Amino acid sequence: MYRPEIKVLDCTIRDGGLMNDWHFSKEMVRDVFDGLAKAGVDYIELGYKADKKQYSTAEFGPWRFCDEADLREVAYECPSKISVMCDVGRTDYDSILPASESIVKMYRVATYAKEIDKAIHLGNHIKALGYEVCVNIMAISHCLDPEIDEALDQLAQTNFEVVYLVDSFGYLYSEQVHYFAEKYLSRLKGKEVGIHMHNNQQLAFANTIEGIIKGINYLDATVFGMGRAAGNCPLELLMGFLRNPKFNIRPVLDLIQKYFIDMMAELRWGYEIPYALTGVLNKHPRAAMEFMKRNPDASFSEFFDSFDPAAGSD
């Protein structure tokens, strides 16, 4: 589908870092940035801006913190804009430089609907520094409609550019995406709406397409679908679907062959039965990740029954 106003945001390093604590080499991140820039991706998200008082630099790699010096070692000024994500309650305000001193162009504030006041406070601080601001409302499949409506109505009054619909648990089906897309678009007049899907039920690509059909213009994707647990909408599929001549898929294919096939075998993102079950049950995937790490050969039925002990009684 060709629609020139569509923007593609690649969050491979940021979301994929959840699988290896952001221990990507600078050489690899540099290659990923360069490949995505050559592919014509609109935004490239290189990690989180986490508070070093809350997260250890010995435990987590540099892309958990996105220091300016590290970013400048792997990225450069080009038509692709650099994005960084920050979590409500986990960000040191003083660590964010004025936009005039940074290579970053957009900050994405990740929040739950119940913390929207804090998200707006953080977003206003970042906006005053000169950045584009986006708010990602996480875990909407766990929200009641009045919670979402109130959050959207408050965001509608800000000067932030984008608000994202996020299926954190890979639970949503197309009709639910349709419903939420209409809600976001109707309540956020004058703003762009984005979509970030997880692939627990093999629906990230399909649900992203559903969002596009409804009028969503900001689309998240990752190289080879890399991301937490079941991963995200695969960038290479999305680029093929969009039919936009500005995109060049070849650099993405080269990245997959050079890095991501081997990384997938090591880190095991993508379709796995435990991830599928957390998607079906609308549960956080951390339970599946812990289960697979603890005992890779354990019974899938046992894992399923752990959510509902009565289910195991045959």
URBELWO-V43207 format. One line per field, one symbol per residue. phi: phi as a letter, one per 30 degrees, with the letter a starting at -180 (. if undefined). A space follows every 10 residues. Layout:
phi = ???
This chain:
phi = .cbdddcccc beddddddcb hiccdddddd ddeddddddi ddbbcckccc dddcbddddc ddddbhdedd dddcbadaed cdcbcbceib bdeddcdeed cbddcbcccc acedcddddd dddddddddj cdbbccddhd dccdeddded ddddddddcd dbbccbcdci cdcedddedd ddddddccei cdccbbccce cicdddddde ddedjdccbd abdhidlehd ibddeddddd ddhcdddbde dddddeddbd ddddddchdj dbeeddddde cicddedddd ddddadcddd dddddddbed dddc
